[in-house]
Amino acid sequence: MIRTVAAALALIAAQPAFASAASLFRDGHFTEAATAGHAENTAAALILAGRAELIVASFDTIERDRAKALVDTADHDFDAALVLTPTSLEGALMKAQAVGYRGKLAKSPGLAKETRQRFEAVLARDANYGLAWSSLAGWHAGAVATLGKFLAGTLLGANSRTAMADFETGLAKDPKNPVQYAFFALSLLDLSTDNGARATELLQTLARLPARDAYEGLLKRETAPVLPLLTSGDVKGAQILARRLLPFGKLA
């Protein structure tokens, strides 16, 4: 009995005192990952904290005020990360995403324009950053879907053809990233039911790709019900579901 207890205590002592932000994020404990990221206070951990907060805000929150608060916290986390590592491309990309989410929630043309400039600045530093191409594509697609082609083009310079071209570039640069396929497909459906065929191809590929962390697994699970609607010919139903699955689609 004493030996058993001693062995158990030794095993406990060998374990880390707390799970890291990275492991918590990987396993889908996003709120806990944010807390751990703040405690670790490294650039990488703060970026993970901000990413976790954006995920909770955009996919798991139905109250607008709570979503805004989470996005604001994430925005501050990315700022703090960039103070520690000013050259971080991931930090710059996620900062742009946070500004974009703030702009979307506030319906701010000024923040929307800043978001585009930030995405383009990241691509100016690394034109092979696939996720940055898809992020810029999502900006164009979201603006057109929200405002319509004329207003989106006139007020923001957004264009649906540019969105599709940039999404394709993102896939070519990073073809094994499930995030790209999920958002490309959802954005295409958000733009028009005429995009059902391409969205079907993207979701079929997404279904075959392995999820490398809980966020990618979340996107695969959430988008899975869209594919049967498309293959059965219910493109309108797929569009309705896709719009609900895009960031903040669940807000009241």
N, C-alpha and C positions, 0 to 999 in steps of 0.2 A: 504493500500500500504506500509506504513512504517513498519507495523507488518510483512508483507510478506518479505520485504527486510531484516529486522532484523533476521527473522527466517532463511533466506537463508545464511546470514553471519554467524549465529551461527552454521549452518550445515557445512559450509566450514571450520570454525575454528575447528570443531570436527574431521575433516579428517586429516590423516597424511600429513605432508608437502610434502613428496614424497613417491612413492611406494618403498617397500623394494626389495632387490635383489631376495629374495625368491618368492615373489608374482609375480614379473616380469618374473622370470624363469618359474614359474608354468603356467603362462598365455601365454608363447611363445614369449615374447619380449626379445630375447636373447642378442641382442646388448645393449639394455638398462639395462638388468640384469647385464651385465659385468661392465658397468659404475657405477651402484649403488653398486655393490660388492666392487669396488675399493674405493668408497666414505665411505662405512661402515667400511671397513678395519678390519673386524673380520675374524677369521679362516674360519668359515662357509661361510661367504659372499665371501671371496676370492676363496674358492673352487667352489662356484656357478659361480663366474665370469669366472674362468678357464674352467669349464664345458661348459658354454655358448659359450665361444670363440672356444672351440674344436668343438662344434656342428656347428657353423657357418662356420668354416674352412673346416670341413670334408664333410658337406652335402649341403652347400649353397654358395660355392665359386668355381669359374671356373678358377681363376687366381692363378698360383702356388706361385708367390711371396707373394700375399696377404694371401694365406693359410699358408705359412711358417711364416709370421709375426704374425698371430693370434695364431699359435701353440707356437711360442716363448713367446708371452705374457702370454698365459695360463701356460706355463712351469714356468715362473717367479711367477705367482700368486700362484701356488701350493707350490713353494719354500717358499714364504712369509707366506702362511698358515701353513706350517710345522714348521716354526720358532716360530709362535705363539702357535701352538699345536703340538709338535713333535710326540706325540703318535697317531695322527689321522690316522686310517686305511684308511678312505676314501681319505684323502689327499695323503697318500702313494700310493694308487691304482691309483689315477688320475695322480700323478706325473709319475708313470710308463707308463700310457697311453700316456701322453704328450711326453715322451722320445721315445716311440714307434712310434708315429706319426712323430716326428722329424727324426727318423731313416728311416721311410718309404719314406718321401719326399726327404731325402738326399741320399737314397739307401746305408745306412751305416751299414755294418755287425757289427761294434763295438757297435753302438747304439741298434741294434737288440738284441745282446747278453745281453747288460745291461738291456734292457726291460724285457727279460725273468727272469733275476736274481731278478729284482724288484718285478715282479709278484709272483715269488716263495717265496720271503722274506715276502710278505704280507700274503700268505697262511701259511707260517711257524708260523706266529703270530695268525692266525685265520683260521683253516681248514674248518670252516663252512661258510665262506664268499663266497656265491654263485657267485656273480658277478666277484670275483677274479678268480674263477675257469674258468668261461666263457671267461674272458679276456686272461688268459693263453692259453686256447683252441684256441681263435682267433689268438693269436700269432703263434701257431703251424700251423694252417690252412692257414693263410696268407702267411707264409714263404714257405710252400709247393706249394701253388697255384702260387706264384710269381716265385720261383726258380726251381720248379720241385722236385720230391721226392729225387733224388740223391744229388743234390747240397744243398738242404735245410737240409738234414740229415748230409751231410759231413761238411758243413760250420757252421751250426748253431745248429745241434742236433734236428731239428724240425721233427715231425712225424705226419702223418695224423691220424693214429689210436689213438695216444695220444690226438690229437685234439678232436676226437669224444668222447672218454672216458671222457675227462675233461668237455666237453659241457654237457654231460649227468649228471655228478656230479654236475655241476652248477645248472641244472634244479632241481635235487633232493634236493639241499640245499635251493633253492629259487624259488619254482614252480609257484609263482604268478607274477613274474617279466616279463613284456612284452619284455624288452630289451634282455633278454636271448634267447627267442624264435626267435626274429627277426634276431639276429646275427648268431645263430646256423643255421637257415634255409638258410640264404644268404651265409654263409661260406660253407655249404655242397654243395650248387649248384656251388659255385666258384671252389670247388675242383673237382667235377665230375658230369656229367649228370646221373651217376648211382645212385646218392643220391636223386633222385626226389621223391621217395615214402616217405622217412623220412621227407624231406623238406615240403611235402604236409601236413603231420600230424602236424608238428610244426606250420605252417602258419594257419591251421584250428584252432588250440588251441589259437594262438595269436589273431585271429579274435574274439574269445569269451571273451578274457580278457579285463577288463576295463583299460583305460589309466588313470594313476594317476597324470600325469602332461603333459605339452605340448610336451615335448621330447618324451614320450611314445606314445602320440597321433601322433606325426610326424612319428615315426617308423611304427605305424599301418597303417597310410595312404600311406606311401611310399611303403611299402611291399605288400599292398592289391592287386595291379595288377599282382603280381607274381603268386598268387594262381590260378586264372582262366587259366593261361597258363599251369600250371602243370596239372590241372584237365582235360584240353582238350588234353593233351598228347604232348604239345609243350615244352618239357623239355629243348631243346636247346634255345628256345626263353626265357624261364624262367632264364636260366643261364646267357644269355646276359644281361637281365634286372637286375638280382641280382648283377652282377659285377659292373654295373653302380650305384647301390644303396649302395654299400659298401663305407666306408670312402675314399674320394678323387676320387671316380669313375667318377665325373663330371669334373675333371681337364682337360684342353686342352692338 
